[in-house]
Amino acid sequence: MKILVPVDFSELSEKALEVADTFAKVMDGTVTPFHSHIPISELDEPYALGMSSQVYQDFESIEDNLTHRLKSVSAEKVDESRLSDPVVAMGNPAQSIIDISADFDYVIMSTHGRTGFTRFLLGSVAEKVLRLSHTPVMVVEDESDVGSFKKILVTTDFSDNATVAYPHAVNIAEKTGADLDLIHILSFDQFDTIEEDRSLQKIREDRIKLLEKEHFHKFKGNITSKVIVSQDSPHEAIYNYVQDNPYNLIVMSTVGRTGINYLMMGSTTANLVRHVKTAVLSVNPRQEEDEEIVVDTDE
């Protein structure tokens, strides 16, 4: 298993290295540190004023220095036996991560780093990677307690898109001996008042039990499933549930039953990642091979 860890040399990105080391240990994988450098010449003009082109266009020297720094930082956080050679790229960080992630099994990265992006700011590097990467992305923040990934929450809305996340949850749980909790949010916020019928709860409860048997029957560990009835939106209901029931990892699909493109505001995954302290593994149903991935660099 190959794990890519974007590093911007902030303390938060170092947290991602620590989590990646734990994940690589339990999953028998390797960790590759990655940094994408934006040349000063590509920044807004005020940043480049008074600077000679010779100073900031010596890419070979910059690459050597960044590679050395990546090795130094990573060696402090990742066991040498699990650490692969670092990779340095030039250009837009989000697009660079998306491009190189195709060669990896997982990406583990922090919610925000040295640029000062907050989790509430749409357009951060982490959110762009979440939206567009075909490789599963685990997002962590400074207070994420992954432990040994012994307690895992899986969310479902019963869509085909949601099913892509299940094998990842099962695989991790089997390797770590974790307990799995499978939940579905019955949010009356999603329906017209005429449909607010509590009989829906029984229907959904029967359905989640069938889903458990269909997709998790090979899982030999402990698994529980439940339907949570809430007046809140799905992401608010999940957030409140996690507050009362701590987990080491939440596993979910980026696109659910609504079919709404993840680029639009309102995604349950996007909103959840912005608010929870728990590590979130986001699995994106693979887009068409010929679909062009474009990152807006103006955000």
Secondary structure as a PSIPRED ss2 file (coil, helix, strand):
# PSIPRED VFORMAT (PSIPRED V4.0)

   1 M C   1.000  0.000  0.000
   2 K E   0.000  0.000  1.000
   3 I E   0.000  0.000  1.000
   4 L E   0.000  0.000  1.000
   5 V E   0.000  0.000  1.000
   6 P E   0.000  0.000  1.000
   7 V C   1.000  0.000  0.000
   8 D C   1.000  0.000  0.000
   9 F C   1.000  0.000  0.000
  10 S C   1.000  0.000  0.000
  11 E H   0.000  1.000  0.000
  12 L H   0.000  1.000  0.000
  13 S H   0.000  1.000  0.000
  14 E H   0.000  1.000  0.000
  15 K H   0.000  1.000  0.000
  16 A H   0.000  1.000  0.000
  17 L H   0.000  1.000  0.000
  18 E H   0.000  1.000  0.000
  19 V H   0.000  1.000  0.000
  20 A H   0.000  1.000  0.000
  21 D H   0.000  1.000  0.000
  22 T H   0.000  1.000  0.000
  23 F H   0.000  1.000  0.000
  24 A H   0.000  1.000  0.000
  25 K H   0.000  1.000  0.000
  26 V H   0.000  1.000  0.000
  27 M H   0.000  1.000  0.000
  28 D C   1.000  0.000  0.000
  29 G C   1.000  0.000  0.000
  30 T E   0.000  0.000  1.000
  31 V E   0.000  0.000  1.000
  32 T E   0.000  0.000  1.000
  33 P E   0.000  0.000  1.000
  34 F E   0.000  0.000  1.000
  35 H E   0.000  0.000  1.000
  36 S E   0.000  0.000  1.000
  37 H E   0.000  0.000  1.000
  38 I C   1.000  0.000  0.000
  39 P C   1.000  0.000  0.000
  40 I H   0.000  1.000  0.000
  41 S H   0.000  1.000  0.000
  42 E H   0.000  1.000  0.000
  43 L C   1.000  0.000  0.000
  44 D C   1.000  0.000  0.000
  45 E H   0.000  1.000  0.000
  46 P H   0.000  1.000  0.000
  47 Y H   0.000  1.000  0.000
  48 A H   0.000  1.000  0.000
  49 L C   1.000  0.000  0.000
  50 G C   1.000  0.000  0.000
  51 M C   1.000  0.000  0.000
  52 S C   1.000  0.000  0.000
  53 S H   0.000  1.000  0.000
  54 Q H   0.000  1.000  0.000
  55 V H   0.000  1.000  0.000
  56 Y H   0.000  1.000  0.000
  57 Q C   1.000  0.000  0.000
  58 D C   1.000  0.000  0.000
  59 F H   0.000  1.000  0.000
  60 E H   0.000  1.000  0.000
  61 S H   0.000  1.000  0.000
  62 I H   0.000  1.000  0.000
  63 E H   0.000  1.000  0.000
  64 D H   0.000  1.000  0.000
  65 N H   0.000  1.000  0.000
  66 L H   0.000  1.000  0.000
  67 T H   0.000  1.000  0.000
  68 H H   0.000  1.000  0.000
  69 R H   0.000  1.000  0.000
  70 L H   0.000  1.000  0.000
  71 K H   0.000  1.000  0.000
  72 S H   0.000  1.000  0.000
  73 V H   0.000  1.000  0.000
  74 S H   0.000  1.000  0.000
  75 A H   0.000  1.000  0.000
  76 E H   0.000  1.000  0.000
  77 K H   0.000  1.000  0.000
  78 V C   1.000  0.000  0.000
  79 D C   1.000  0.000  0.000
  80 E H   0.000  1.000  0.000
  81 S H   0.000  1.000  0.000
  82 R H   0.000  1.000  0.000
  83 L E   0.000  0.000  1.000
  84 S C   1.000  0.000  0.000
  85 D C   1.000  0.000  0.000
  86 P C   1.000  0.000  0.000
  87 V E   0.000  0.000  1.000
  88 V E   0.000  0.000  1.000
  89 A E   0.000  0.000  1.000
  90 M E   0.000  0.000  1.000
  91 G C   1.000  0.000  0.000
  92 N C   1.000  0.000  0.000
  93 P H   0.000  1.000  0.000
  94 A H   0.000  1.000  0.000
  95 Q H   0.000  1.000  0.000
  96 S H   0.000  1.000  0.000
  97 I H   0.000  1.000  0.000
  98 I H   0.000  1.000  0.000
  99 D H   0.000  1.000  0.000
 100 I H   0.000  1.000  0.000
 101 S H   0.000  1.000  0.000
 102 A C   1.000  0.000  0.000
 103 D C   1.000  0.000  0.000
 104 F C   1.000  0.000  0.000
 105 D C   1.000  0.000  0.000
 106 Y E   0.000  0.000  1.000
 107 V E   0.000  0.000  1.000
 108 I E   0.000  0.000  1.000
 109 M E   0.000  0.000  1.000
 110 S E   0.000  0.000  1.000
 111 T C   1.000  0.000  0.000
 112 H C   1.000  0.000  0.000
 113 G C   1.000  0.000  0.000
 114 R C   1.000  0.000  0.000
 115 T C   1.000  0.000  0.000
 116 G C   1.000  0.000  0.000
 117 F C   1.000  0.000  0.000
 118 T C   1.000  0.000  0.000
 119 R C   1.000  0.000  0.000
 120 F C   1.000  0.000  0.000
 121 L C   1.000  0.000  0.000
 122 L C   1.000  0.000  0.000
 123 G C   1.000  0.000  0.000
 124 S C   1.000  0.000  0.000
 125 V H   0.000  1.000  0.000
 126 A H   0.000  1.000  0.000
 127 E H   0.000  1.000  0.000
 128 K H   0.000  1.000  0.000
 129 V H   0.000  1.000  0.000
 130 L H   0.000  1.000  0.000
 131 R H   0.000  1.000  0.000
 132 L H   0.000  1.000  0.000
 133 S C   1.000  0.000  0.000
 134 H C   1.000  0.000  0.000
 135 T C   1.000  0.000  0.000
 136 P C   1.000  0.000  0.000
 137 V E   0.000  0.000  1.000
 138 M E   0.000  0.000  1.000
 139 V E   0.000  0.000  1.000
 140 V E   0.000  0.000  1.000
 141 E C   1.000  0.000  0.000
 142 D C   1.000  0.000  0.000
 143 E C   1.000  0.000  0.000
 144 S C   1.000  0.000  0.000
 145 D C   1.000  0.000  0.000
 146 V C   1.000  0.000  0.000
 147 G C   1.000  0.000  0.000
 148 S C   1.000  0.000  0.000
 149 F C   1.000  0.000  0.000
 150 K C   1.000  0.000  0.000
 151 K E   0.000  0.000  1.000
 152 I E   0.000  0.000  1.000
 153 L E   0.000  0.000  1.000
 154 V E   0.000  0.000  1.000
 155 T E   0.000  0.000  1.000
 156 T C   1.000  0.000  0.000
 157 D C   1.000  0.000  0.000
 158 F C   1.000  0.000  0.000
 159 S C   1.000  0.000  0.000
 160 D H   0.000  1.000  0.000
 161 N H   0.000  1.000  0.000
 162 A H   0.000  1.000  0.000
 163 T H   0.000  1.000  0.000
 164 V C   1.000  0.000  0.000
 165 A C   1.000  0.000  0.000
 166 Y H   0.000  1.000  0.000
 167 P H   0.000  1.000  0.000
 168 H H   0.000  1.000  0.000
 169 A H   0.000  1.000  0.000
 170 V H   0.000  1.000  0.000
 171 N H   0.000  1.000  0.000
 172 I H   0.000  1.000  0.000
 173 A H   0.000  1.000  0.000
 174 E H   0.000  1.000  0.000
 175 K H   0.000  1.000  0.000
 176 T H   0.000  1.000  0.000
 177 G C   1.000  0.000  0.000
 178 A C   1.000  0.000  0.000
 179 D E   0.000  0.000  1.000
 180 L E   0.000  0.000  1.000
 181 D E   0.000  0.000  1.000
 182 L E   0.000  0.000  1.000
 183 I E   0.000  0.000  1.000
 184 H E   0.000  0.000  1.000
 185 I E   0.000  0.000  1.000
 186 L E   0.000  0.000  1.000
 187 S E   0.000  0.000  1.000
 188 F H   0.000  1.000  0.000
 189 D H   0.000  1.000  0.000
 190 Q H   0.000  1.000  0.000
 191 F C   1.000  0.000  0.000
 192 D C   1.000  0.000  0.000
 193 T H   0.000  1.000  0.000
 194 I H   0.000  1.000  0.000
 195 E H   0.000  1.000  0.000
 196 E C   1.000  0.000  0.000
 197 D C   1.000  0.000  0.000
 198 R C   1.000  0.000  0.000
 199 S H   0.000  1.000  0.000
 200 L H   0.000  1.000  0.000
 201 Q H   0.000  1.000  0.000
 202 K H   0.000  1.000  0.000
 203 I H   0.000  1.000  0.000
 204 R H   0.000  1.000  0.000
 205 E H   0.000  1.000  0.000
 206 D H   0.000  1.000  0.000
 207 R H   0.000  1.000  0.000
 208 I H   0.000  1.000  0.000
 209 K H   0.000  1.000  0.000
 210 L H   0.000  1.000  0.000
 211 L H   0.000  1.000  0.000
 212 E H   0.000  1.000  0.000
 213 K H   0.000  1.000  0.000
 214 E H   0.000  1.000  0.000
 215 H H   0.000  1.000  0.000
 216 F H   0.000  1.000  0.000
 217 H C   1.000  0.000  0.000
 218 K C   1.000  0.000  0.000
 219 F C   1.000  0.000  0.000
 220 K C   1.000  0.000  0.000
 221 G C   1.000  0.000  0.000
 222 N C   1.000  0.000  0.000
 223 I E   0.000  0.000  1.000
 224 T E   0.000  0.000  1.000
 225 S E   0.000  0.000  1.000
 226 K E   0.000  0.000  1.000
 227 V E   0.000  0.000  1.000
 228 I E   0.000  0.000  1.000
 229 V E   0.000  0.000  1.000
 230 S E   0.000  0.000  1.000
 231 Q C   1.000  0.000  0.000
 232 D C   1.000  0.000  0.000
 233 S C   1.000  0.000  0.000
 234 P H   0.000  1.000  0.000
 235 H H   0.000  1.000  0.000
 236 E H   0.000  1.000  0.000
 237 A H   0.000  1.000  0.000
 238 I H   0.000  1.000  0.000
 239 Y H   0.000  1.000  0.000
 240 N H   0.000  1.000  0.000
 241 Y H   0.000  1.000  0.000
 242 V H   0.000  1.000  0.000
 243 Q H   0.000  1.000  0.000
 244 D H   0.000  1.000  0.000
 245 N C   1.000  0.000  0.000
 246 P C   1.000  0.000  0.000
 247 Y C   1.000  0.000  0.000
 248 N C   1.000  0.000  0.000
 249 L E   0.000  0.000  1.000
 250 I E   0.000  0.000  1.000
 251 V E   0.000  0.000  1.000
 252 M E   0.000  0.000  1.000
 253 S E   0.000  0.000  1.000
 254 T C   1.000  0.000  0.000
 255 V C   1.000  0.000  0.000
 256 G C   1.000  0.000  0.000
 257 R C   1.000  0.000  0.000
 258 T C   1.000  0.000  0.000
 259 G C   1.000  0.000  0.000
 260 I C   1.000  0.000  0.000
 261 N C   1.000  0.000  0.000
 262 Y C   1.000  0.000  0.000
 263 L C   1.000  0.000  0.000
 264 M C   1.000  0.000  0.000
 265 M C   1.000  0.000  0.000
 266 G C   1.000  0.000  0.000
 267 S C   1.000  0.000  0.000
 268 T H   0.000  1.000  0.000
 269 T H   0.000  1.000  0.000
 270 A H   0.000  1.000  0.000
 271 N H   0.000  1.000  0.000
 272 L H   0.000  1.000  0.000
 273 V H   0.000  1.000  0.000
 274 R H   0.000  1.000  0.000
 275 H H   0.000  1.000  0.000
 276 V C   1.000  0.000  0.000
 277 K C   1.000  0.000  0.000
 278 T C   1.000  0.000  0.000
 279 A E   0.000  0.000  1.000
 280 V E   0.000  0.000  1.000
 281 L E   0.000  0.000  1.000
 282 S E   0.000  0.000  1.000
 283 V E   0.000  0.000  1.000
 284 N C   1.000  0.000  0.000
 285 P C   1.000  0.000  0.000
 286 R C   1.000  0.000  0.000
 287 Q C   1.000  0.000  0.000
 288 E C   1.000  0.000  0.000
 289 E C   1.000  0.000  0.000
 290 D C   1.000  0.000  0.000
 291 E C   1.000  0.000  0.000
 292 E C   1.000  0.000  0.000
 293 I C   1.000  0.000  0.000
 294 V C   1.000  0.000  0.000
 295 V C   1.000  0.000  0.000
 296 D C   1.000  0.000  0.000
 297 T C   1.000  0.000  0.000
 298 D C   1.000  0.000  0.000
 299 E C   1.000  0.000  0.000
